[in-house]
C-alpha cells in the first residue's frame, strides 16, 4: 500500500520527535537529525516499530536541530536552514529541495512509498551431527543442514521507495559488486552478500544528496524499464535517511555522522602487504620477509592465509605446531625485521576442533552447527577470546576475516548462474540460518566482535580487519573491504576500478583488491576459475597484466598482492635490470615515497571524514563529462590516476602483440594539471592522449597542490627523522595539512597527534609552513623540509621547529 492522504498532522519541536503524519494508509514520520539530514519512516501498523539499528549510531544532540512546519494549500513543508521536504497532502509524495528551493529529487506524483505485508519465518533444526552435510569447495569449508520445520516468527514488510531522478543526474554507491558499473543510471543491482558482492545500502547523487536505507535484508535497485526504486525484502518499517551535501565530501561526512567515523588504521597498513595462497610454514614466512629485506624491497606486512590450523580442523584459531613450532618466536623474528603478520580467520569451524566444541557447548552455533552466531554478544566475545588465546597473544598484528558472507551457495558448477538465479540461491541459503531481515549484516557484527575484543585487550595496536563483505557502518570497526576472489583478465581489472570507487562513495573509506587477481588459470568445471593465464607467472601476458594491476594497487587505500595458482613475490616477475621487475620496484618505492601524503590523508579520514580513493565526481560533481568515467580517479586532493586496462605487449601464452600504440586517452577536468613524470603543465577541460608504456601509469597532479614526500625506506617508519620534501604544484592558492601521530596506538583519540597547515599563495609565490598544532610521544620536535616548486629548478632546505616559516620562490637555489 502507498502512503495515502494525510488525515492528521502532529508536529513537535523537540528535534528527533519530528513530524508525525497520520494518513489513510499508515503512519509516516519525519525527523531532522542535522540541518541537512532527515530520517523518514513509514508503517502500516498502529505505531512505528522502534527497532534497534545496527548501522546508525545514537545522536542525542540531534534534538537541538531547528526546523519548522509550514502548511500550504496542496502540501506541507518541513524545513531547516539547508533542506526542505515537501509532502503532497493528497498522495504523500515527497519532494526534496535545497535552501533556495531548487529541486534535488522527488517521488512520483502518485506517491513513492509502498509497503506490502510479508510473513517472516525461521527454520528449526535438528542439532544432531548426522543432519549436517559438510564439504570443502573453492571457497573453503561449507556446512549445510536441512531444517525440520519452519515457524512463523513475525510479520514484516516488503518496502519499495520510488524516485523520479533528473535527466542529467548520475547515481553511485550500493557497495562493491563485480559488474564494473560506474554511473548507476539505467542499471539494476541486487544487494545481497556474496564472494564478490559487498553491500552498503547507500546511493549518492550528483544533484547533491545521498540516501541511506536502514535495512539488513536483501535489497534490489532498479533504474530501468521496471521503474526507478529501491526495494527491500523484510523490514519492520520503511526507514531511510536523506542526506544533503551538496558536495560529495559533505554527503559522506553525513553518512559517517549517522553510521560512525572510521578510526585511524596503523601507519604500517598503508605500506606494501605481501600475500598469496598460501605460505605454509613459519620458516617460509620468515624466509620471504628476509628476501624482501635482502633485496631492499619495501614491505610492511606478510599474510598467513587459511590453514594455519592443524590438519582438517577448519577455522580453528591456533597455529599448527608442526608447521609453526614456536609462534611467539616467529612473531619476534618478523617484528625484528620490522614486518607485521596478518592471519586469516573464518566464522565457520569444522567439527573436532576445540574452538568448534566450545562454541557448540555454549549453544553459539547457527543451524548448520558450524558457523558461529555473530548476532549474539556472548558468541562474539567467545570468538574473540579464542582468537586472542590462539593467535593475538603470540603477537599477531592484524586480521583477515575471510568468508564473512558465510552462506553463499553458488560457487560450484561449470556455468555461472543467471543473476536472478544467484539472488535466489544465495538469499535462500542465508535465510535458512539467519533472520531474513538481517542477512546483509553478518559481516558487520563479526567485525564488531573483533574490534571490541581487541580494543578491550590493548590500546597499543590499532585494529586492522581485512574482510570480504561490508555493511553501512562497518568501517567504524577498523575494516578494509576487498573485492573477493576475482579472475585474472583485463576485463576484470577494468571493472574493479569502478567497483571500488562506488564502494568508497558509500562513506566506507577503505577498499582494496587482490593485485593480479585471485584465480590466474582457467578451470572449465568451475565457472569462477576464469583467468586467462594457465602458465601463471611464466606467461609474459600475465606479467604485463600483473604490472598494470600493481600500478593501480599503489594508489589504493591498501596496497596488497594476493592470489592462488602462481607465486606473487616481486622477484617472481623477473630480476633486477629487467623491465617487469624494475617497473614493479619503481611503483613499490613510489608508494613509500608518498607515505607522508598518504598518512596525512588517513588522518583526514579519521578527523575530517575524508575519502582517499575518489571518483572524479567527488571533486568535479557538476562536470557531466566525469559522471560515467570509471577508469580514472583522484587519490586524495592532488593526484589523478588513469590506469592502463588493456594489453599492449603480450597476450595469453606470451604471444607478442604488434602495432599497439603505447598511449591511452585521459580526460582532464577543467583547470590546470601537471604530468607527474615530467612536470609538464597541461590545460584541463579536454581529453588528451598520453604516454602509457609499461613503465608509465598515466598520473597527473592538480595545479594548486602541496605534496609531502618521504625518503626511500624499507618499511613505513624506518626513518622518522628524515627530510620531508614539499613539492608545490602552483597555479592557484591551496593548503595541505601534514598529519603525524605515534602510528600504531589509540593515543590520537585523546589528542596526541600533530597537524601542520601548509599554505601556498599563488599571488606571492610563497609557501607558509604554519605553526604546529598538537604533539605526541616521540614527535620530531625539529624537522627538516626541502621545498621545491614543480617546473622550477632548485630547492630550499628549511629547519622547522614548530613555528611558522615562509619560503619564497626566490629562496630556491
Phi, psi and omega in degrees: 000148179266176190297335177078204184253139179291128176247342181204136177244127174238116182237132172241167181238040176245060171064246188285356170297323167063212185243126178253126178247115174267121187240174176293345181229056173105191185243134172243150180221133179237125179229140180260116181273327172216173176301340181245004183233124177241140172256131181237129177232153182210136178215155171265354179279175182291333179217159174292156191287329186070025181298152175277131180274137173274335186264329187260131179271160182287142178223078181299336180292348179298340182293347182268001182292134178270130178210166180215159176244128177239131180259119175257176183300314186255346187207166172257152174234122174252118192229146165238189179292342184245335194220138174234131174250120176262133181238118178294129184293330184275322187243351185062025173288133181264143166234143182242128183227155178276188187295334180261007175092002180291136182290129173268303174196170179206164173272163173304150185298336178281354184109146187239009182242121181235132174240138176229125182295142178216149178269136180251125182248155167237154185266137176260131183244153167273120186284358181290145188296332185284358176264000183252128175261128179238153178188160181246128177243196181295339184252025175095191181292139174230141177227133185226136179234141173273131177287149178269347182193157172239130182240141178293125181262314184188177173252137179224198182229141154284136179241147178222120182243111187257152178222157167247092181285156186274159190301319183264017186270132174252146180237144180221169172116214179074356179110198181252117179240191189247001188271349178073024175288134173260280174286124185275358177298137181076014184241173168224153181212142177257129186252089172215155185280134180202168187312318181246028176227121177239109193268129169225110188283071181225135169244142177232135186243145175291352173282356171103026180215165174228159177231124176246118180261121181272082181217135176258000179275171176289152185224165170228150174240135177225136163218073189208200183296342180270355178127182180235101189196166169246132182236139176235155191273320188204094181232149179291325174216166160284129187213112180213165181239135174256124189238116179267140180262271007276343183283152184297324177298326177288323179294312180294328174296322177294321177298317180286332172301320181282317191257356179107150180277156176275126179287166174294131166275157179295152183301322183299332184291349176266358173276192184278136180243118181261125181217160169194165170262102353207158170281129193258351186208164174304316183295320182291320177301311182294318181296324180293315178296319178301320180295319176301316181293318181295328179272000183057043176257124182299142179200139176240339185208144171238150189243135174257105182284184187313157177076036166290341182282177181275131171052231184261021181278067187304131175084357176294130187263059174217163179272138173296119185293339178284317183270337179231072191293334182218082185302321180294319178293323177301314180294322177299319181294316179295316180294326178296334176267011179059041175239147178256163177237128171254135183239137179281129174230154189233149176280347180259141184227133179282148179298144177107336178279152181298322179298316180297314183297320180294318177297318182294316180299326182274356180075030186258009179263146175285183191298339178277001178058032181217326183261131183282155184272094183289352177276351175265126181300317181294327177291321176297320180296319179292319179301315178297317180304318179296316179294323180291310183296319187271336188229302187297326181295340177276351179113006178305142189259332188206162185246144170240094182277091185278159172054047182275010165244078201288354186238027173295151189219016184243014179270069179196157177092162184277338185245127177293124180299155177295155184308317181290326175296315181298318177304311182292317181301311187283319180289325177296318179295319179295317182289346174296325187246337184244156173301128181304335178278359185228010188294339178273357189253004183301314183300322178301311184289323175299315179295323179300317181296319178295314184295310183293326178294312181291322179298324178289330182284321183198152172252006185272341177239127175286145180287131170234122181226105175275119188223151190270344179241172183208169176197155181301125181096348181298331181301337181291353180254024174072034184262151167236126180262135174246163196274007174094192190271077184278167184250150187277096170203164186292327179298317179297315178305314182297316183291327185299328182297310179296323179300314181291321179297319178295324177300311183289342175287349179274002182099349176270115194274346190244114182220148176207186182210174174277107176299126183089356180073154181286306180266120181261328184258170180251134173234114186297332183278355178230114188298332185275343175278080193236033176285162184260007194228086184292340178268004176058224186292345176286345182274121179296333175295319177292322179300318178297313178302316181298317179300316180294322178294321179296320177299317175298314183301329179295346180240030172253160178305318172242133185254096192219127174263140178197154172160176180250187173076330188201153181296162184232355181297153186304319184288352175286350184253016178136192179230166180306135183097348177261147190302312184297311181299310184297327179289319175301316180296322179303314183279331173298314180288328177297319178304316182287327176300326182276004188302319177300324177293311184296315183290328174298321179287330172298322174298322178292326176301312184285324188260340183226018178056036184282166175233126186276314183263108200235125167300151182301332181294342173304317187253346182224051187302324186271000178270104183297341180296333184269349192301327182248012178281113182247010180235018170226153180201161172268140174245092190073192185283343190261315194263141166239122180254145178227078185303149175276127186235028174215151181291139177238343187241313188222145168262179176305147182077021180061024180289121184284133180267146182236151172073020181261124179290132183271057177222164170218155177280138178225132174269124176257112177300168184304147184113182179259151181226156173244136167289121185300324188282333185240349187066013176296136182265130188230136177286136180275192183074027182205162173260131182239161169260127186229157181302135182211039175293176189303326182283348192243111163276118176304117189220128185231152179241132181290132175300134188089057179221146171239121184240113174279134184234144182256183181276176173283120183226167178261344175203164196300324186253027185293321185231074183295339182259011184291158174297134173257124177276135176247108180259123182259127174254098187289177180135334176195163178296144181202157172226156177214140180254118175279119182252136176217147172209196185284347170095330184201055167202182184254020178297336180298334179294342179254018174093008182270083176199166178234150175226133177238113180277125179246133187229132176252128175256115181291322182296318183269348185054050180230147173248124176253121175266108190286176179294135180294136175250124177088183180186173182200163180298133179083005181297141175285104183296325178245128181238150174250126177245139172250114185262131173222156180241128182304133180087355180246143177282152173086169178211172182228126177273134182234128171268119188246125183243019176104348177258159185298140178226138177244133179243127179262154179303326180293343181282346181290129181283000000 
